[in-house]
Each structure stands twice: as C-alpha cells, then as structure tokens.
Amino acid sequence: MNYKIFISLLLFIFNGGVLDAWPKGIVTRFYDFKVMFGPKAALLEFRGNGDVNDNNQTRLPPFDCQVYTTVRLVETTSIRKLCKTSTIVTVNGMYPGPTIYAQQDDRVVIKVTNLTPYNITIHWHGVRQRLTCWFDGPAYITQCPIQAGQRFTYRFTLLNQRGTLLWHAHISWLRATVHGPIVIYPKQGFGYPFELPSEEHVIVLGEYWLQDIQDLERQVRESGAGPPGSDAYIFNGHPGPFYKCSKHDVYTINVTKGKTYLLRIINAALNMEHFFGVADHLMTVVEADGEYTKPFTTPFLMLTPGQTYNVLIKANQPIGKYYMAMAPYMPAKNVPYLNKTSYAIFNYIKPSNVNALSTSSAIHHKPLLPSVNDTKSVEDFTNKIKSLYPK
C-alpha cells in the first residue's frame, strides 16, 4: 500500500502537480557558457542578450541591449599580467566573465559546456532559486560537478528579484577567475526608486595570482596553512598603474561633467574584503545585494566577497582625472594578505566633444580610504544600510 502511495506521489509531481507551480517567467533568456582552459577551444561568445519570449519570438529587450553573436577560434586562454603570461580558466574567453542581463521575473537558461580538465559548477550568487534549488550550483550539495567534456543546463526564474548579483564557479578555487556579473533590471513598466542615471557601469573587484590557482589550492591544502595573499587587486581584470608592467593596464570610466552615473560594484575576490572609493566624490548607496535601500551618501564602501552595491555618483568636480581605489580591509592579526591599494580612473571628458579626453594628464589626489584595520569605520558604514527602501 505504501509503495502504491509513493508511485502515485511521483506521478503527481512529474505530471504537473508541482511542475505547474514552478515560476516560468514572462521572458526566457538563453546564454551559452563555455568554460575554457588550454589550446584550440572553439568559442561561441554572446555579447548582449538573447531574448526569446514564450512564443519563441525574438525581440530586443526594453533596456536597449544589442543582440548579436560572434564565433571565433581561441588558441589558448591566456592573459598577460604583471610581466607574466598565465593560462587561466575562463568562461567564453572573458575575464571577468560575460554579464547575464535579465529583467525581474524573467526565466534564465544557461548552457554550460566544460572544455577544461577540471570539474566545474556555476553558482548564481544571490538568486533565490524558488523551487529550483538543484540549479543553485554548489558541487556535491545540489548537483554533481560537470565533468571534463560534459555540459549541463541551468534553468531558473528571477522571481521578484532585481538589482546586481554575481555568478561564479562553486568548486575548488576556480571562482578566482570564473566569475561575472548578473544585472537584473526592473520589469517593464517599472522604474528605479531613485534618480534615473545617465549611464551605468559594472565594476568587478577581484584578486589575481601569478601562480596557477589549482596548484596554489593544492599546496595550501597539503600544508594546512591559510591561503597566501594575492599578487594584485584588480578592477574588471586590470591591476592599475602601480604594479609591474601595468602602466597601461588600467580600467577607465569616461564621464561628462553634470551627469549622474550608476555604478554596479561587485566584490568577486576569492578571500579579501575591500574598501572602494572615488577621489573627491561622494557616492549615494541605493541598493545592497539586490535589494533597494534607503539612500545615504558615503565617501567609501566596504564589500565582503560576493557582496554587491549599486551607487549613484555625480560628476560634479572640475574636469580632470580622478582615481578610483580599492584597498584591503583586514582586522585580523597574523594573517597573510596583500597590503596594497589598486587604482582605476574616473575620467572627465570635454562636453563639446565626447571623443576628446580631458586635456590634463595629471591625476588628482587619491581617495581617502579607511586604514586596513579600521573596524569602527566599517561598523559605522554597515549601520547605515540596515533600513530597506520602503515598499
């Protein structure tokens, strides 16, 4: 009798009893991830967003994102940083990886093909996975890893979610290079509960090691010690001008005086918490971890690994070049870490000619960030974000 009840329950589930309750989304967005390592890997790179509705009719998304694909052959997944060429694991040959664009309540489908010799899974950090927990991505917890040469398709709905999130590998330390943004816009007909920006930019903060990350993890595991500090802190894959061989490896945002910009800031670092700030500019925090907040102004942010903030910043200073900075926050003692600040550039352009950069090559002074162990400043900052924006 119990056996018959069990069979009846299974039939109920798979014939629609539960499947019909799964959120399907208004629009389905398809992405193709190819996890790459080594020579001659065929790459299908998606720039922008493939947008297909429930009737399989392709249309441009309402947030004006271009739709096109590029097929190219990648001979090796290699990058040159800090005077050394390294082979790293990437998605679609990009570091950081491609951005997932969607709208609130969309259904997202991502096909992941593993072209590396390593096991891999992808975790969608901050996605609530309503009734789709098996697509969450933690290896050996919600799924078996995607083995070398195999593929797996993730399907989930961004039910009542909007804002900035993060995706990353969720096995071993591969997330050091296998990560990227998730940008979820409000659904059609709904705007932001704050000033509409003239433009927006995604900034992914990260750590970079010269040593192969798999070898480094193995050495740490065998020694029983904590992880060593990285060799550089990076803005969207760029270490900035004060590292070896990096004078021109600098991330730059071009802005126009008088306009307001939305920065989507993500800490994709493997281990480190980071401060972030822009010289001579205040930021208005409007979102934390995909939730609108009661806006407040601040000269700096502190982000833990996996954390995201959306901030508004007004280009209200004299035309010139201003440093953006990221620096470590490490209140613990006797812990190895890189005690160095990395810089990017917030660059004003002439309003009369958007192609002409500011005439001055001098860069204004650096942001005044808290000291590396300034717990009081961190506490004061975090106390400001406890109030959610009233709905």
Number of C-alpha atoms within 10 A of each C-alpha: 5 7 8 9 10 11 10 11 13 12 12 13 12 11 11 11 13 11 13 11 9 14 18 19 19 17 21 23 23 19 23 19 24 22 27 28 23 16 13 12 20 16 21 17 20 19 16 18 20 22 22 18 15 12 8 10 8 12 11 13 20 11 13 8 14 12 15 11 13 9 10 11 11 18 13 15 21 17 14 13 21 18 11 10 11 15 17 23 26 26 28 23 25 19 19 25 22 24 19 21 22 27 27 22 23 26 23 22 16 17 15 21 22 23 24 19 13 19 18 28 26 25 20 23 19 18 20 16 17 12 14 15 14 15 19 23 24 20 19 11 10 13 14 14 21 18 17 15 13 14 17 17 13 19 19 27 26 21 19 12 21 23 23 25 26 25 24 24 24 22 18 16 15 22 23 22 26 25 28 26 26 25 20 20 21 18 18 11 6 9 11 12 14 11 12 13 15 13 11 16 12 19 21 23 25 29 22 21 18 18 13 12 19 14 10 16 16 12 13 13 12 9 10 8 9 10 17 15 16 20 18 21 28 26 27 21 23 25 30 26 17 15 18 12 15 16 12 11 20 19 19 19 16 15 23 19 17 12 13 19 21 22 19 23 24 28 26 32 25 19 18 22 21 23 22 24 24 24 22 16 17 19 22 18 24 25 23 22 19 22 17 23 21 18 20 14 15 15 18 25 20 24 26 17 16 20 21 27 24 26 23 23 19 19 19 15 14 9 19 19 27 26 21 24 24 28 23 24 22 19 12 9 7 6 12 13 16 17 14 14 19 23 28 24 20 20 21 25 21 17 15 8 8 13 10 11 18 17 12 10 9 10 14 12 12 15 20 14 22 21 14 17 14 13 14 9 15 17 11 10 18 12 10 15 18 11 11 14 14 8 5
